[in-house]
Every structure is written in structure tokens, then in C-alpha cells.
């Protein structure tokens, strides 16, 4: 399930340049978005499966760096800094 976060991010990053061109995204956000992408790539690989567990979302340094960068982008873009809602997954 956590790999879907990175896969969704990768899909969205593909349109980032276009969003800048159309004025929906600040150009200054691109380096941080690309850095998040590189963090996800750095975390990938057969020897890194433990970094993609649900528990790792709150303990892994890569996820922490990605969240910090994402908050910076969101702040630049004017997104509300309200705490995220608690999400419960039912299986």
C-alpha cells in the first residue's frame, strides 16, 4: 500500500512542468518535488523492502525527509497547514 504513495507521486510529477507553465504551480516548487522523487528512488530496491511498510511511514528517515519537503511545497503553494485527518483502513 505504501508504494502507491510513491507511484501516485511519480504520476503527478510527470505533469509538474505543465502545471508551472499554466500557472497552477510555482516554479520554485519543482526542485523540492524532484528531490522527493529522488528520495523515493533512493528508498527503492530489493534490499529496501522494510522502508515500504506501513510502520516505516512514521519511522523511516526517507519518509520524514519527503514529508518535510512536501510541507515546504504545500506552504509555498498556499495550502492550509491544518493537521491531516485520522484515516482508518478497514481490511
N, C-alpha and C positions, 0 to 999 in steps of 0.2 A: 504494500500500500504506500509506503513512504517514497518508493521510487517514482510513483505517479506525480509527486510534487516536482521532482526534477524534470520529468518528461513533459509535464504541463508547462513548466517554466521555459524549457527549451523551445517548445512550440510557440510560446508567446514572444520569446526573444527574437524569433525569426521575423516578426513584424515590427520590431522596435524602431528600426531606421525609418520605416514608413510612417510610424506614429510621430516621430520627430518632424519629418517633412510636412506632415499635415497639422502640426501644432498641438498634438494631443499629449506629447511627452517632451520634457526639457532635454536638450542635447546633453546637458551636464549629468544626466542620469545614466547615460549609456555606459561610461566606464565602470560604474558600480554594478550595473546589470551584467556586464560581460565578466566582471570579477566573480559575481555569484555563479555564473555559468562555469567558470574555470574551477571554482571550489567544488562544484558538483562533479566535474570531470575528474578532479584530483581524488575525490572520495570514491570513485568507481573502480571496479576491478574485482577479480575473483578473490583476492585476499582482503577485501574491504566489506564483505557482506555484513559484518557486525555494525557497520556505520549506517546501515539502511533499515535497522529495526525501529519499531515504534519507540522503544526505550531510548535509543540513540538520539532521537529528535531533541530530547531535553538534556542530554549529557555530552554529546559529541561536539568537539571544538569547531568542526567544519560547519555543522548546523548553526552553531552560535554565531560564527562569522557571517554566514549567509543571512541570518535574521537581522544582525546589526546593519549590514549593508542595505537590506530590504527596508528597514525602518528609515534609513537616511534617504532612500529614494522616495518612499512614501511621504516623508516630511517635505522634501523638495517639491513634490507634486501636489502638496496641499491636502493630502489625505488626513482624515481625522485620526488622532492618536489614541482614540478610545481603546480600552482593553478588548481583546478579542473575546467572543462568547465562548463558553464552555461547550464543546462539541462531544457528544457521546455516540460511539459507534456500536450498533447492535448487530451481533452476528448470529 
